[in-house]
Amino acid sequence: MKKNEYFNEIEKIYKEMNPHFKERLKEFKNIWENGTNKDIHLELSFCILTPQSKALNAWQAITNLKKDDLIYNGKAEELVEFLNIVRFKNNKSKYLVELREQMKKDGKIITKDFFNTLPTVAEKREWIVKNIKGMSYKEASHFLRNVGFGENIAILDRHILRNLVKLEVIDELPKTLTPKLYMEIEEKMRDYCEFVKIPMDEMDLLLWYKEAGVIFK
């Protein structure tokens, strides 16, 4: 394990942007601490829309669906009209409806209350992967980070994986990311973050900022 030239490059960005990363992560924690069941449901729904789509577009779609409460009440064929800016809109509209039904009790959204019954981040993530259609470890980790539980998990999308190759954390981009391989790469990233003394959730924002030039979600 070493700090290569690419790390030296991103370390400069980290030192400059670190206060902004910390502030963003504080905002994520605040969503969970002060958010309602519906607020947390929006965050979970957002992560269903992100696969192979731009995060900004996915959040715009969620914002549009929220306006008329369609995200909480609409049928799949109504939701799909608002999903033209994300890929696989037909499947994703169905996933959103299924998710909503999973997260309802006595006609009310209970997303935050439900996840509060799962005591650890690992349990929350495993439940998502096993029970929510359209969400793998990447999307589950993304959701958990966005509500303040990202200190020890990785969001292994193609941007992060590409950067892990540049940092020599992994040798090459994986052709497919099985659950086993996901865990192995996550552990390598965890060790690397400890080595360079940058928390995992800050490293994720740093690498995303390096790629996109923005701090989003």
C-alpha positions as CSV (number, residue, x, y, z in Angstrom):
1,M,0.0,0.0,0.0
2,K,1.4,3.4,-1.0
3,K,0.6,7.0,-1.8
4,N,1.2,7.4,-5.5
5,E,1.3,10.5,-7.7
6,Y,-2.4,10.4,-8.3
7,F,-3.0,10.4,-4.5
8,N,-0.8,13.4,-4.2
9,E,-3.0,15.1,-6.8
10,I,-6.3,14.3,-5.0
11,E,-4.8,15.1,-1.6
12,K,-4.4,18.7,-2.7
13,I,-8.1,18.8,-3.6
14,Y,-9.0,17.2,-0.3
15,K,-7.1,19.8,1.7
16,E,-8.9,22.6,-0.1
17,M,-12.4,21.0,-0.2
18,N,-12.4,19.1,3.1
19,P,-14.6,21.7,4.9
20,H,-17.2,21.4,2.2
21,F,-17.1,17.6,2.3
22,K,-17.6,17.6,6.0
23,E,-20.5,20.1,5.7
24,R,-22.2,17.9,3.1
25,L,-21.9,14.8,5.3
26,K,-23.3,16.8,8.2
27,E,-26.3,17.6,6.0
28,F,-26.7,13.9,5.2
29,K,-26.8,13.1,8.9
30,N,-29.3,15.8,9.5
31,I,-31.7,14.3,6.9
32,W,-31.9,11.2,9.1
33,E,-31.9,12.9,12.5
34,N,-34.6,15.5,11.6
35,G,-36.2,13.9,8.6
36,T,-39.7,12.4,8.5
37,N,-40.6,8.9,7.2
38,K,-41.5,10.6,3.9
39,D,-38.1,12.4,3.7
40,I,-36.3,9.1,4.1
41,H,-38.6,7.5,1.6
42,L,-37.6,10.1,-1.0
43,E,-33.9,9.3,-0.4
44,L,-34.5,5.6,-0.8
45,S,-36.6,6.1,-4.0
46,F,-33.9,8.4,-5.4
47,C,-31.4,5.5,-5.2
48,I,-33.7,3.2,-7.2
49,L,-33.5,5.8,-10.0
50,T,-29.7,6.2,-10.1
51,P,-28.5,3.0,-11.9
52,Q,-27.0,4.0,-15.2
53,S,-28.6,7.5,-14.9
54,K,-27.2,10.8,-13.8
55,A,-27.8,11.6,-10.1
56,L,-28.9,15.1,-10.9
57,N,-31.6,13.7,-13.3
58,A,-32.7,11.1,-10.7
59,W,-33.2,13.7,-8.0
60,Q,-35.0,16.0,-10.5
61,A,-37.4,13.1,-11.2
62,I,-38.0,12.6,-7.5
63,T,-38.6,16.3,-7.0
64,N,-41.1,16.3,-9.8
65,L,-42.9,13.2,-8.4
66,K,-43.0,14.8,-5.0
67,K,-44.9,17.9,-6.1
68,D,-48.3,16.2,-6.6
69,D,-47.6,13.4,-4.0
70,L,-47.4,11.0,-6.9
71,I,-44.4,9.3,-5.3
72,Y,-46.6,8.4,-2.4
73,N,-49.9,7.7,-4.3
74,G,-49.4,7.3,-8.0
75,K,-49.6,4.2,-10.1
76,A,-46.6,3.0,-12.1
77,E,-48.2,4.3,-15.4
78,E,-48.5,7.7,-13.8
79,L,-45.0,7.7,-12.4
80,V,-43.4,6.7,-15.6
81,E,-44.4,10.0,-17.3
82,F,-42.0,11.8,-15.0
83,L,-39.1,9.4,-15.5
84,N,-38.0,10.3,-19.1
85,I,-34.8,11.7,-17.8
86,V,-33.6,8.4,-16.3
87,R,-32.9,5.1,-18.0
88,F,-35.1,2.0,-17.7
89,K,-38.1,4.2,-16.7
90,N,-40.7,1.4,-17.1
91,N,-39.0,-0.9,-14.7
92,K,-38.1,1.8,-12.3
93,S,-41.6,3.1,-12.1
94,K,-42.8,-0.3,-11.0
95,Y,-39.9,-0.6,-8.5
96,L,-41.0,2.7,-7.0
97,V,-44.6,1.5,-6.5
98,E,-43.4,-1.8,-5.0
99,L,-41.1,0.0,-2.7
100,R,-43.9,2.2,-1.5
101,E,-46.1,-0.7,-0.8
102,Q,-43.3,-2.4,1.2
103,M,-42.8,0.8,3.2
104,K,-46.5,1.3,4.1
105,K,-48.3,0.4,7.2
106,D,-52.0,1.3,7.8
107,G,-51.8,3.5,4.7
108,K,-48.8,5.5,6.0
109,I,-45.2,5.6,4.8
110,I,-43.0,4.1,7.6
111,T,-39.6,4.1,5.9
112,K,-37.6,5.7,8.7
113,D,-39.4,3.8,11.4
114,F,-38.7,0.5,9.6
115,F,-35.0,1.1,9.2
116,N,-34.8,2.1,12.8
117,T,-35.7,-1.5,13.7
118,L,-32.5,-2.7,12.0
119,P,-29.8,-1.8,14.5
120,T,-26.7,-1.9,12.3
121,V,-25.7,-0.4,9.0
122,A,-24.8,-3.9,7.7
123,E,-28.2,-5.2,8.6
124,K,-29.9,-2.2,6.9
125,R,-27.8,-2.8,3.7
126,E,-28.4,-6.5,3.6
127,W,-32.2,-6.1,4.0
128,I,-32.2,-3.6,1.1
129,V,-30.2,-5.8,-1.2
130,K,-32.4,-8.9,-0.4
131,N,-35.8,-7.2,-0.4
132,I,-35.9,-4.1,-2.6
133,K,-36.1,-4.6,-6.4
134,G,-33.6,-2.6,-8.4
135,M,-31.1,-2.1,-5.6
136,S,-27.8,-3.8,-5.3
137,Y,-25.0,-3.1,-2.8
138,K,-24.0,0.0,-4.6
139,E,-27.5,1.6,-4.5
140,A,-28.1,0.4,-0.9
141,S,-24.7,1.9,0.2
142,H,-25.6,5.1,-1.7
143,F,-28.9,5.4,0.2
144,L,-27.2,4.8,3.6
145,R,-24.5,7.3,2.9
146,N,-27.1,9.9,1.9
147,V,-28.8,9.6,5.2
148,G,-25.7,9.7,7.3
149,F,-24.5,6.1,7.6
150,G,-21.6,6.1,5.1
151,E,-18.6,6.1,7.5
152,N,-17.7,2.6,6.8
153,I,-19.2,1.5,3.5
154,A,-18.3,2.1,-0.1
155,I,-20.4,3.2,-3.1
156,L,-18.6,1.3,-5.8
157,D,-19.9,2.9,-9.0
158,R,-17.7,3.2,-12.1
159,H,-16.3,6.6,-11.1
160,I,-15.1,5.3,-7.8
161,L,-13.8,2.1,-9.2
162,R,-11.9,3.9,-11.9
163,N,-10.3,6.1,-9.3
164,L,-9.4,3.1,-7.1
165,V,-7.4,1.7,-10.1
166,K,-5.6,5.0,-10.4
167,L,-4.8,4.9,-6.7
168,E,-3.6,1.3,-7.1
169,V,-6.1,0.1,-4.6
170,I,-7.3,-2.4,-7.2
171,D,-5.5,-3.7,-10.3
172,E,-8.2,-3.3,-12.8
173,L,-11.8,-2.4,-13.3
174,P,-14.0,-5.5,-12.6
175,K,-16.0,-6.7,-15.5
176,T,-18.9,-7.6,-13.2
177,L,-19.3,-6.8,-9.6
178,T,-20.6,-9.8,-7.6
179,P,-21.6,-9.3,-4.0
180,K,-18.4,-11.2,-2.9
181,L,-16.2,-9.0,-5.1
182,Y,-18.0,-5.9,-3.9
183,M,-17.1,-6.8,-0.3
184,E,-13.5,-7.5,-1.2
185,I,-13.0,-4.2,-3.0
186,E,-14.9,-2.4,-0.2
187,E,-12.5,-3.9,2.4
188,K,-9.5,-2.8,0.3
189,M,-10.9,0.7,0.1
190,R,-11.5,0.7,3.8
191,D,-7.9,-0.3,4.5
192,Y,-6.6,2.3,2.0
193,C,-8.7,5.1,3.6
194,E,-7.3,4.2,7.0
195,F,-3.8,4.2,5.5
196,V,-4.2,7.7,4.0
197,K,-6.3,9.0,6.9
198,I,-9.3,10.1,4.8
199,P,-12.6,8.7,6.1
200,M,-14.5,6.6,3.5
201,D,-17.5,8.9,3.2
202,E,-15.1,11.8,2.6
203,M,-13.1,9.8,0.1
204,D,-16.2,9.1,-1.8
205,L,-17.2,12.8,-2.1
206,L,-13.6,13.6,-2.9
207,L,-13.4,11.1,-5.8
208,W,-16.8,12.2,-7.1
209,Y,-15.7,15.9,-6.9
210,K,-12.5,15.0,-8.8
211,E,-14.6,13.4,-11.6
212,A,-17.6,15.8,-11.7
213,G,-16.5,19.0,-10.2
214,V,-19.5,19.1,-7.9
215,I,-20.5,17.8,-4.4
216,F,-24.0,16.4,-4.8
217,K,-25.4,13.2,-3.3
